[in-house]
């Protein structure tokens, strides 16, 4: 039977428990280990992430909450004199990659008997959880930092969620949500819950199906809390262990230099993220001062022999304008991937796939302020 499992003290909890962390304070993983999909399982299945249902390790009687998430395209573009692949993961129902995790987590919340859910988010996760909560018929409240873009706030409200803006740091927002969830709501945290991570891992399985023998040498993605990195590592490791691919791609996570706790932890040889002083960044989607799953993310980086790098505000904005010129209208957070790719060695640049995570349509007001004149 699928359970939550604590990697620190080995306690187990049933999935029907309303729990996002262990009694010892650690984040949780899920057991059993994910299963790599078999060709006969994928035949005649739809193209949502639920074609990989066995991978998620959920009870057989759980009914998915789906809006058609998954199977985003991979396109090849010429940039800086090279051919580069981009996975357009902003082309999801709510406009970001977070739909993958929200679909799995909200499905589990409904299965657990939740009537109402609470989430904290700087934007995309809140929009995704709001959309899937509405589809599931669940009451939803989203706690957001007061700097959250108005377009994302409107998106949450338009699908029926209550929005509570919190002054202070991103950590203050998380604490406010946890305090509110203590009153009986299901805390559907994309920062803590391992089922959200399993949903994000579906990207690795899609890349394997889409690219076949042309698997990328490296995958570059923006990183805030690191859940997407953790999910990709889980997905590619599972495929490697099952003999579906020879070796996992090298994963390169990119943080904004103004808020780079995971980069700093890796550089210092730490096992967990140390508290840092952060500054505001145009890439607010990856501004997470204290990633709760940092220990698991850093372990994933080391197991993958991957990398975490940081980029400046100017590097993010320069890459954003270049993506616009390619017809890829993404939010600044997505541009961190291209900015990070530009700092890689020539060997790592060749054969890279960059994941673009969020739509610029959510941030038109902000983008107009950043670029008041035509580019």
Rosetta blueprint (number, residue, H / E / L):
1 X L
2 X L
3 X E
4 X E
5 X E
6 X E
7 X L
8 X L
9 X L
10 X L
11 X L
12 X E
13 X E
14 X E
15 X L
16 X L
17 X L
18 X L
19 X L
20 X L
21 X L
22 X L
23 X L
24 X L
25 X L
26 X L
27 X L
28 X E
29 X E
30 X E
31 X E
32 X L
33 X L
34 X L
35 X L
36 X L
37 X L
38 X L
39 X H
40 X H
41 X H
42 X H
43 X L
44 X L
45 X L
46 X L
47 X L
48 X L
49 X H
50 X H
51 X H
52 X H
53 X H
54 X H
55 X H
56 X H
57 X L
58 X L
59 X L
60 X L
61 X L
62 X L
63 X L
64 X L
65 X L
66 X L
67 X L
68 X L
69 X L
70 X L
71 X L
72 X L
73 X L
74 X E
75 X E
76 X E
77 X E
78 X E
79 X E
80 X L
81 X L
82 X E
83 X E
84 X E
85 X E
86 X E
87 X E
88 X E
89 X L
90 X L
91 X L
92 X L
93 X L
94 X L
95 X L
96 X E
97 X L
98 X H
99 X H
100 X H
101 X H
102 X H
103 X H
104 X H
105 X H
106 X H
107 X H
108 X H
109 X H
110 X H
111 X H
112 X L
113 X L
114 X L
115 X L
116 X E
117 X E
118 X E
119 X E
120 X E
121 X L
122 X L
123 X L
124 X H
125 X H
126 X H
127 X H
128 X H
129 X H
130 X H
131 X H
132 X H
133 X H
134 X H
135 X H
136 X H
137 X L
138 X L
139 X E
140 X E
141 X E
142 X E
143 X E
144 X E
145 X E
146 X L
147 X L
148 X L
149 X L
150 X H
151 X H
152 X H
153 X H
154 X H
155 X H
156 X H
157 X H
158 X H
159 X L
160 X L
161 X L
162 X E
163 X E
164 X E
165 X E
166 X E
167 X L
168 X L
169 X L
170 X H
171 X H
172 X H
173 X H
174 X H
175 X H
176 X H
177 X H
178 X H
179 X H
180 X H
181 X H
182 X L
183 X L
184 X L
185 X L
186 X E
187 X E
188 X L
189 X L
190 X L
191 X L
192 X L
193 X L
194 X H
195 X H
196 X H
197 X H
198 X H
199 X H
200 X H
201 X L
202 X H
203 X H
204 X H
205 X H
206 X H
207 X H
208 X H
209 X H
210 X H
211 X H
212 X H
213 X H
214 X H
215 X L
216 X L
217 X L
218 X E
219 X E
220 X E
221 X E
222 X E
223 X L
224 X L
225 X L
226 X L
227 X H
228 X H
229 X H
230 X H
231 X H
232 X H
233 X H
234 X H
235 X H
236 X H
237 X H
238 X H
239 X H
240 X H
241 X H
242 X L
243 X L
244 X L
245 X L
246 X L
247 X L
248 X L
249 X L
250 X E
251 X E
252 X E
253 X E
254 X E
255 X E
256 X E
257 X L
258 X L
259 X L
260 X L
261 X H
262 X H
263 X H
264 X H
265 X H
266 X H
267 X H
268 X L
269 X L
270 X L
271 X L
272 X L
273 X L
274 X L
275 X L
276 X L
277 X L
278 X L
279 X L
280 X L
281 X L
282 X L
283 X L
284 X H
285 X H
286 X H
287 X L
288 X L
289 X L
290 X L
291 X L
292 X L
293 X L
294 X H
295 X H
296 X H
297 X H
298 X H
299 X H
300 X H
301 X H
302 X H
303 X H
304 X H
305 X L
306 X L
307 X E
308 X E
309 X E
310 X E
311 X E
312 X L
313 X H
314 X H
315 X H
316 X H
317 X H
318 X H
319 X H
320 X H
321 X H
322 X H
323 X H
324 X H
325 X H
326 X L
327 X L
328 X L
329 X L
330 X E
331 X L
332 X H
333 X H
334 X H
335 X H
336 X H
337 X H
338 X H
339 X H
340 X H
341 X H
342 X L
343 X L
344 X L
345 X L
346 X H
347 X H
348 X H
349 X H
350 X L
351 X L
352 X E
353 X E
354 X E
355 X E
356 X E
357 X L
358 X E
359 X E
360 X H
361 X H
362 X H
363 X H
364 X H
365 X H
366 X H
367 X H
368 X H
369 X H
370 X H
371 X L
372 X L
373 X L
374 X L
375 X L
